[in-house]
Amino acid sequence: MPCGLPSEIMESFAGHTLLRRLDSGGHVEFHEAEPSSGAGDRRLLIRASAHAERWPPWADPALAMILRHHNIVAMHQAAAFENPPFFVLEFIPGCDLRELLACERLTPDLACYVVRELCAGLAAALRSRAKDGTHLRWTHGQIGPRAVHLSVHGEVKVSGFGVGRLKPEDPSPAGVLDERIALLAPEQAAGSSEESPAPQTDVFLAGAVLHMMIDGPLLETDQPGELLRTLARRERGTFSRIRTGISPALSDLLGAALAARPGDRPADAADVAARLDELPELRDRGSAARQLGALVRRCVDVSGRSR
């Protein structure tokens, strides 16, 4: 989560005391909060204005409260139709992947561990069911470094279910490419993202995050229009360019996950997680978790954030 700014005055909102404003911009504020009663764990409170961009119809915030998995940031309250709208989520002591990569370079084994845990969360959302038993088949569609949260204990959790269209950051400065554009799947670049994303779209996005951690962005350009056209025009083959420094099995998996055609990719995130489990890079997930936790703690200490 973004670096915290100490609050000069403790503000109360929706039954919570706002301890620190973590980030703000556009029409959304992120706060570390705790129940005003003093009972209960810390929470992440997202407060949006009436002008904040709305969520797509397949991403009902109320349904997001159903999602309970150790690799998903839990939503505890969704007040989407209040004025102002607000959401109360699990607070993760640590940082997001964007922040960690600004502090540390991850080895392929740690990068694989992060994406393996990310895919476990995506797989859980895909197989989730409503209270009446309806199979939700919830996909994400906006996976990126900001949506991957890392705890000081080495946990990896994906966020954004139910609030994915709310944008906390201000528009990118001139000459700076919006990181979300650089991670789009070809079908999204071609303009089909208004429909519910397919599971293979999430596969591509997870592969793009893995590629970025190991070798940088898929495509190098500072022109968003050129990047989108390049993505949308590619009809076959793969976007992966990594050939050395990783195992052949990982190279094959990246090539498949980053295939231009959705039908050439693994079926879903569960398939990717299963294939990652077989890689030599992931011989010891317990050790990877401990190493990741140590890096997160170091990043938190360097940035001066409280845990």
C-alpha positions as CSV (number, residue, x, y, z in Angstrom):
1,M,0.0,0.0,0.0
2,P,1.2,3.5,-0.7
3,C,3.4,5.3,1.8
4,G,1.6,6.7,4.8
5,L,1.3,10.3,5.7
6,P,0.7,11.0,9.4
7,S,-2.7,12.6,10.1
8,E,-2.5,15.8,12.2
9,I,-6.0,15.4,13.4
10,M,-7.8,12.1,14.0
11,E,-10.9,12.0,12.0
12,S,-13.9,9.8,12.6
13,F,-15.8,8.4,9.6
14,A,-18.4,5.6,9.3
15,G,-17.7,4.1,12.7
16,H,-13.9,4.2,12.2
17,T,-11.1,6.4,13.4
18,L,-8.8,7.4,10.5
19,L,-5.3,6.9,11.7
20,R,-3.3,7.8,8.6
21,R,-4.0,8.8,5.1
22,L,-2.1,6.4,2.9
23,D,-2.8,7.8,-0.5
24,S,-5.1,10.2,-2.3
25,G,-5.7,11.6,-5.7
26,G,-8.4,11.9,-8.3
27,H,-11.5,11.3,-6.3
28,V,-10.4,8.5,-3.9
29,E,-8.7,8.5,-0.5
30,F,-7.1,5.5,1.2
31,H,-6.8,5.5,5.0
32,E,-5.4,3.2,7.7
33,A,-8.3,3.0,10.2
34,E,-9.5,1.2,13.2
35,P,-13.1,0.7,14.6
36,S,-14.0,3.7,16.8
37,S,-15.0,1.2,19.5
38,G,-11.3,0.1,19.7
39,A,-12.3,-3.5,19.2
40,G,-11.0,-5.3,16.1
41,D,-8.0,-5.2,13.8
42,R,-6.8,-2.3,11.7
43,R,-8.7,-1.8,8.4
44,L,-8.1,-0.1,5.1
45,L,-10.9,2.4,4.5
46,I,-11.4,3.7,1.0
47,R,-13.5,6.8,0.7
48,A,-14.6,8.0,-2.7
49,S,-16.4,11.0,-4.0
50,A,-19.6,11.0,-6.1
51,H,-17.4,11.7,-9.1
52,A,-15.2,8.6,-8.7
53,E,-15.3,6.2,-11.7
54,R,-17.9,3.4,-11.2
55,W,-17.2,-0.3,-11.2
56,P,-18.3,-2.4,-14.1
57,P,-21.6,-4.5,-13.8
58,W,-19.8,-7.8,-13.3
59,A,-17.8,-6.4,-10.3
60,D,-20.6,-5.7,-7.7
61,P,-18.9,-4.5,-4.5
62,A,-21.4,-6.2,-2.3
63,L,-20.5,-9.6,-3.9
64,A,-16.9,-8.9,-3.2
65,M,-17.6,-9.5,0.5
66,I,-18.2,-13.2,-0.3
67,L,-14.5,-13.6,-1.4
68,R,-12.6,-15.1,1.5
69,H,-9.2,-16.6,0.8
70,H,-5.7,-16.1,2.3
71,N,-4.5,-14.7,-1.1
72,I,-7.3,-12.1,-1.4
73,V,-7.6,-8.8,0.4
74,A,-10.9,-9.3,2.3
75,M,-13.7,-6.7,2.0
76,H,-15.6,-6.2,5.2
77,Q,-18.0,-3.5,4.2
78,A,-19.2,-2.1,0.9
79,A,-21.2,1.1,1.1
80,A,-21.2,1.8,-2.7
81,F,-24.4,3.9,-2.6
82,E,-23.7,6.1,0.4
83,N,-22.7,9.7,0.0
84,P,-19.7,9.5,-0.1
85,P,-19.3,5.9,-1.1
86,F,-16.8,4.0,1.1
87,F,-15.3,0.5,1.5
88,V,-13.7,-1.1,4.4
89,L,-11.1,-3.8,3.7
90,E,-8.5,-5.9,5.4
91,F,-5.3,-3.9,6.2
92,I,-2.1,-5.5,5.1
93,P,1.0,-4.5,7.1
94,G,3.7,-4.1,4.5
95,C,3.7,-2.6,1.0
96,D,2.4,-3.2,-2.5
97,L,4.5,-4.7,-5.3
98,R,5.1,-1.4,-7.0
99,E,6.7,-0.1,-3.8
100,L,8.8,-3.2,-3.2
101,L,10.1,-3.1,-6.8
102,A,11.2,0.6,-6.2
103,C,13.3,-0.7,-3.3
104,E,14.4,-4.2,-4.3
105,R,15.1,-6.3,-7.4
106,L,13.4,-9.8,-7.1
107,T,15.2,-13.0,-8.1
108,P,13.2,-15.3,-10.5
109,D,12.4,-17.7,-7.6
110,L,10.8,-14.8,-5.5
111,A,9.0,-13.5,-8.6
112,C,7.6,-16.9,-9.3
113,Y,6.5,-17.2,-5.6
114,V,4.7,-13.8,-5.8
115,V,2.8,-14.8,-9.0
116,R,2.0,-18.3,-7.7
117,E,0.3,-16.8,-4.7
118,L,-1.4,-14.1,-6.8
119,C,-2.8,-16.9,-9.1
120,A,-4.0,-18.8,-6.1
121,G,-6.1,-15.8,-5.1
122,L,-7.4,-15.4,-8.7
123,A,-8.3,-19.1,-8.9
124,A,-10.3,-18.8,-5.6
125,A,-12.2,-15.8,-7.0
126,L,-12.9,-17.7,-10.2
127,R,-14.5,-20.7,-8.4
128,S,-16.3,-18.6,-5.8
129,R,-20.1,-19.0,-5.3
130,A,-22.8,-16.7,-4.1
131,K,-24.9,-17.6,-1.0
132,D,-27.5,-19.2,-3.2
133,G,-24.9,-21.4,-4.8
134,T,-24.5,-19.4,-8.0
135,H,-21.1,-19.9,-9.5
136,L,-19.7,-16.3,-9.7
137,R,-16.6,-17.1,-11.9
138,W,-15.2,-13.7,-10.8
139,T,-12.3,-12.4,-12.9
140,H,-10.2,-9.4,-12.1
141,G,-9.1,-7.7,-15.4
142,Q,-6.9,-5.0,-13.8
143,I,-4.0,-6.9,-12.2
144,G,-0.9,-4.8,-11.8
145,P,1.8,-4.0,-9.2
146,R,-0.6,-1.8,-7.2
147,A,-3.1,-4.6,-6.8
148,V,-0.5,-7.1,-5.4
149,H,-0.1,-6.5,-1.6
150,L,2.8,-8.0,0.3
151,S,2.9,-8.4,4.0
152,V,5.9,-8.3,6.4
153,H,5.3,-12.0,7.0
154,G,5.8,-12.9,3.3
155,E,2.1,-13.1,2.4
156,V,0.8,-12.2,-1.0
157,K,-2.7,-10.9,-1.5
158,V,-4.6,-9.5,-4.5
159,S,-6.8,-6.5,-4.1
160,G,-9.3,-4.7,-6.3
161,F,-12.3,-7.1,-6.4
162,G,-15.3,-4.8,-6.2
163,V,-13.4,-1.5,-6.3
164,G,-11.1,-2.1,-9.2
165,R,-12.4,0.8,-11.3
166,L,-11.7,3.4,-8.5
167,K,-8.5,5.1,-9.4
168,P,-6.5,6.6,-6.4
169,E,-3.7,8.1,-8.5
170,D,-3.7,11.3,-10.4
171,P,-3.1,11.2,-14.1
172,S,0.5,10.3,-15.0
173,P,2.8,13.3,-15.6
174,A,3.6,14.2,-19.1
175,G,6.1,11.7,-20.6
176,V,5.4,9.0,-17.9
177,L,3.6,6.0,-19.2
178,D,0.6,4.8,-17.1
179,E,1.7,1.4,-15.7
180,R,-1.8,0.0,-16.4
181,I,-1.4,0.5,-20.1
182,A,1.9,-1.4,-20.2
183,L,0.2,-4.4,-18.6
184,L,-2.9,-4.7,-20.8
185,A,-3.7,-7.9,-22.6
186,P,-4.0,-7.7,-26.4
187,E,-7.8,-8.2,-26.3
188,Q,-8.1,-5.3,-23.8
189,A,-5.9,-3.1,-26.0
190,A,-8.2,-3.9,-28.9
191,G,-11.2,-2.5,-27.0
192,S,-13.1,-5.6,-25.7
193,S,-12.5,-4.8,-22.0
194,E,-16.0,-3.5,-21.4
195,E,-17.2,-7.1,-21.1
196,S,-16.4,-9.3,-18.2
197,P,-12.7,-10.3,-18.6
198,A,-12.1,-13.9,-19.6
199,P,-10.0,-16.1,-17.3
200,Q,-7.3,-16.1,-20.0
201,T,-7.1,-12.3,-19.7
202,D,-6.1,-12.6,-16.1
203,V,-3.5,-15.3,-17.1
204,F,-1.9,-12.8,-19.5
205,L,-1.9,-10.0,-16.8
206,A,-0.3,-12.4,-14.2
207,G,2.3,-13.4,-16.8
208,A,3.0,-9.7,-17.6
209,V,3.6,-9.0,-13.9
210,L,6.0,-12.0,-13.7
211,H,7.8,-10.9,-16.9
212,M,8.1,-7.3,-15.5
213,M,9.6,-8.6,-12.2
214,I,12.2,-10.7,-14.0
215,D,13.0,-8.7,-17.1
216,G,11.1,-5.5,-17.2
217,P,8.0,-4.5,-19.2
218,L,6.8,-6.5,-22.2
219,L,7.2,-3.7,-24.6
220,E,9.4,-0.6,-24.4
221,T,7.9,2.6,-25.5
222,D,6.8,5.9,-23.9
223,Q,4.0,6.4,-26.4
224,P,0.7,4.9,-25.0
225,G,-1.0,5.0,-28.5
226,E,1.9,3.1,-30.1
227,L,1.9,0.5,-27.3
228,L,-1.8,-0.1,-27.6
229,R,-1.6,-0.5,-31.4
230,T,1.3,-2.9,-31.0
231,L,-0.6,-5.0,-28.5
232,A,-3.9,-5.0,-30.5
233,R,-2.2,-5.9,-33.8
234,R,-0.4,-9.0,-32.6
235,E,-2.5,-12.0,-33.6
236,R,-0.2,-14.9,-32.9
237,G,3.0,-15.8,-31.1
238,T,4.0,-14.6,-27.6
239,F,5.1,-11.3,-26.0
240,S,7.7,-13.1,-23.8
241,R,11.3,-12.3,-24.7
242,I,13.0,-14.0,-21.7
243,R,15.3,-16.8,-22.9
244,T,18.2,-16.9,-20.4
245,G,18.6,-16.8,-16.6
246,I,15.5,-18.9,-16.0
247,S,14.6,-22.6,-16.4
248,P,13.2,-23.9,-19.7
249,A,10.0,-24.8,-17.9
250,L,9.5,-21.2,-16.7
251,S,10.4,-19.9,-20.2
252,D,7.7,-22.2,-21.7
253,L,5.2,-21.1,-19.1
254,L,5.8,-17.4,-19.7
255,G,5.6,-18.0,-23.5
256,A,2.2,-19.6,-23.1
257,A,0.8,-17.1,-20.5
258,L,1.8,-14.2,-22.8
259,A,0.4,-15.7,-26.0
260,A,-1.3,-13.1,-28.2
261,R,-4.4,-15.3,-28.6
262,P,-6.3,-16.1,-25.5
263,G,-7.0,-19.6,-26.7
264,D,-3.2,-20.3,-26.7
265,R,-2.8,-19.5,-23.0
266,P,-3.4,-21.7,-20.0
267,A,-7.1,-22.1,-19.2
268,D,-7.1,-20.0,-16.0
269,A,-5.0,-18.9,-13.0
270,A,-5.4,-22.3,-11.3
271,D,-3.6,-23.9,-14.3
272,V,-0.8,-21.3,-14.0
273,A,-0.4,-21.9,-10.2
274,A,-0.2,-25.6,-10.8
275,R,2.5,-25.2,-13.4
276,L,4.4,-22.8,-11.2
277,D,4.4,-25.4,-8.4
278,E,6.4,-27.8,-10.7
279,L,9.1,-25.3,-11.5
280,P,12.7,-25.7,-10.1
281,E,12.5,-22.0,-9.1
282,L,9.8,-22.9,-6.6
283,R,11.4,-25.9,-4.8
284,D,10.8,-24.3,-1.4
285,R,7.8,-22.0,-1.0
286,G,8.4,-21.6,2.7
287,S,11.9,-20.3,2.2
288,A,10.6,-17.9,-0.6
289,A,7.9,-16.6,1.8
290,R,10.5,-15.9,4.5
291,Q,12.8,-14.2,2.0
292,L,10.0,-12.0,0.7
293,G,8.9,-11.0,4.2
294,A,12.5,-9.9,4.9
295,L,12.6,-7.8,1.8
296,V,9.2,-6.2,2.6
297,R,10.3,-5.4,6.2
298,R,13.5,-3.8,4.8
299,C,11.4,-1.8,2.3
300,V,9.1,-0.6,5.0
301,D,12.0,0.4,7.2
302,V,13.7,2.3,4.4
303,S,10.5,4.2,3.5
304,G,9.8,5.0,7.2
305,R,6.4,3.5,7.2
306,S,4.9,2.0,10.4
307,R,3.7,-1.5,10.3
